[in-house]
Amino acid sequence: MAHFMHRTQSGTWSVCYLFSPSDAVSVLVIAAGGIADGQGVAAALILGASAVQMGRGFLRCPEAKMHPAYVDRFAQTEAHETMVTRAFSGRPGRSAAAA
């Protein structure tokens, strides 16, 4: 399984890995992870995704009713300060790493 955002050996991020199988499979390809704005959505769709799933970007909206401390943490967290965890649902998910 490929991911939308993939860190290469040189330390750069790439979106190409997700879409390479989209022409070879007969199922919908949904891009998820690392998409935070309209440009990311457009790029995913142009590269072959059937749909885009966004999550963390909406957590900072007032409707999410998150505590201001969490909102501030999300705003300041860089990609390299995150980790994959199964703590929330038992399935892999990305979270801000604890200091």
C-alpha positions as semicolon CSV with decimal commas, in nm:
position;residue;x (nm);y (nm);z (nm)
1;M;0,000;0,000;0,000
2;A;0,135;0,341;-0,092
3;H;0,077;0,668;0,090
4;F;-0,004;1,012;-0,046
5;M;0,287;1,168;0,139
6;H;0,603;0,959;0,126
7;R;0,938;1,065;0,266
8;T;1,213;0,968;0,024
9;Q;1,566;0,866;0,122
10;S;1,686;1,217;0,038
11;G;1,441;1,360;0,294
12;T;1,201;1,516;0,045
13;W;0,829;1,439;0,029
14;S;0,668;1,285;-0,276
15;V;0,308;1,231;-0,387
16;C;0,388;1,008;-0,683
17;Y;0,381;0,672;-0,510
18;L;0,008;0,665;-0,443
19;F;-0,099;0,716;-0,799
20;S;0,122;0,472;-0,982
21;P;-0,126;0,184;-0,925
22;S;-0,438;0,388;-1,009
23;D;-0,428;0,293;-1,378
24;A;-0,368;-0,074;-1,302
25;V;-0,653;-0,138;-1,057
26;S;-1,028;-0,144;-1,099
27;V;-1,109;0,009;-0,760
28;L;-1,132;0,372;-0,658
29;V;-0,810;0,530;-0,532
30;I;-0,868;0,770;-0,242
31;A;-0,583;1,007;-0,158
32;A;-0,541;1,071;0,215
33;G;-0,271;1,218;0,434
34;G;-0,084;1,541;0,395
35;I;-0,363;1,716;0,208
36;A;-0,447;2,045;0,377
37;D;-0,566;2,286;0,110
38;G;-0,721;2,323;-0,233
39;Q;-0,386;2,285;-0,408
40;G;-0,333;1,946;-0,244
41;V;-0,681;1,835;-0,347
42;A;-0,625;1,952;-0,704
43;A;-0,286;1,778;-0,722
44;A;-0,431;1,449;-0,596
45;L;-0,716;1,458;-0,847
46;I;-0,489;1,557;-1,135
47;L;-0,251;1,272;-1,049
48;G;-0,533;1,019;-1,070
49;A;-0,711;0,994;-0,737
50;S;-1,085;0,932;-0,753
51;A;-1,144;1,120;-0,428
52;V;-0,961;1,293;-0,143
53;Q;-1,001;1,236;0,230
54;M;-0,901;1,520;0,461
55;G;-0,895;1,496;0,838
56;R;-0,652;1,694;1,049
57;G;-0,715;2,019;0,861
58;F;-1,073;2,023;0,986
59;L;-0,976;1,969;1,350
60;R;-0,881;2,336;1,376
61;C;-1,225;2,456;1,262
62;P;-1,444;2,609;1,536
63;E;-1,710;2,344;1,468
64;A;-1,472;2,074;1,595
65;K;-1,490;2,234;1,942
66;M;-1,133;2,130;2,025
67;H;-0,954;2,272;2,327
68;P;-0,739;2,574;2,230
69;A;-0,423;2,396;2,351
70;Y;-0,478;2,117;2,095
71;V;-0,556;2,367;1,821
72;D;-0,229;2,550;1,897
73;R;-0,034;2,222;1,898
74;F;-0,171;2,123;1,558
75;A;-0,086;2,464;1,417
76;Q;0,276;2,435;1,531
77;T;0,346;2,066;1,458
78;E;0,575;1,995;1,162
79;A;0,560;1,669;0,967
80;H;0,880;1,538;1,125
81;E;0,724;1,586;1,471
82;T;0,455;1,324;1,411
83;M;0,445;0,947;1,451
84;V;0,220;0,658;1,354
85;T;0,019;0,516;1,642
86;R;-0,263;0,266;1,693
87;A;-0,370;0,427;2,024
88;F;-0,692;0,589;1,903
89;S;-0,869;0,324;1,697
90;G;-0,643;0,019;1,686
91;R;-0,558;0,105;1,326
92;P;-0,254;0,305;1,218
93;G;-0,302;0,679;1,240
94;R;-0,071;0,979;1,258
95;S;-0,040;1,181;1,577
96;A;0,182;1,454;1,717
97;A;0,473;1,290;1,896
98;A;0,488;1,342;2,274
99;A;0,798;1,516;2,402
